[in-house]
Amino acid sequence: MPTNRPVDRVRDAMRLARELDCLLLVLCSRWSSASLVISEAARADVSAVAVDVPPRARLPRLNADEVLRETPFRSRTDTSMKRNIALAVAHMMPDWRSVLFLDDDIAVTADDVRGAAGLLAEYDAVGLANAGFPDNSVVCHANREVGGVQDTFIGGGALLVPATSRSYFPHVYNEDWFFLFDHIRERRVAITGRAEQKEYDPFDGPTRARRQEFGDCLAEGVFELLDDGRELADAGLDFWRDYLARRGAFIAGILQRAHGLPLPPEQRKKMADALHAAQNSRAEITPELCVQYLDAWRRDRAAWEEFLEALPKLSDVHAALKHLSLRPA
């Protein structure tokens, strides 16, 4: 579980770990505390390991991060890094068979997790279907608000994978889409059970939309290619020029329809401000940047596999974390 919230947001996961009789690995930052998590787990009689995650761990430097380093699209969240830490730890633990990624704002039941784990013999990843608040980008939430057709996508917030999974989470919005890219292309992903995403306000400020736009454009564009039966090699400059223009028209259309929504004026303004932020961010995205990022991402996938191959096999989770320069509480 990656968390940056107070310890009470981990209690549901502790109950789940107790019911499943499995280890809970909690990766903490910001307002969360590894020592408090361990104290809480001891009181709840739960087997848990927690660590305060610093800005960097002993993970490969990613080319895709360098592509975005001097741009407004550089990711400032650490969820991807925490999930990658979990993947690396799993590779060092020869007795582990599967890993459940669970965000601290999602609730699942033990029965649904058991059912999903049972499908890993046939699939490379199994997601629990979100039956709670839709977990979409700001633009997609706005599209739903104005009456547009809007699906949700299997996500990393409640996802089971084999402990030997060789994919990784890039540091960009929609990182779980990129983690699942090969599995989806090969039709090796299943959805089952139920997950409950807690409600939040997607229009709580323009910053969220601004930070999401690059990853949203990139993922939506790449999966449009898959839907059309094309390959990543088709994502050249011409493709991205066309896609970014269509994305701009899509956002403009949502803005136009939002003016007539029967909402309180302050809520309508919040939505419009978020959409304008997304549109301004999209205007800064160039086809060249999209091509450059995807090229770097392909190189990073190979580098990540090499990193996994070089990891030692260990029998202790604490030793695995220390190998990654992390200090468990």
Helices and strands as residue ranges (DSSP letters): E 2-3, G 7-10, H 11-20, E 24-28, H 34-43, E 48-52, H 63-68, H 79-92, E 98-102, E 106-108, H 110-118, G 119-121, E 125-130, H 138-145, E 158-162, H 175-179, H 181-185, E 189-197, H 206-227, G 232-234, H 237-258, H 265-284, H 287-310, H 317-323
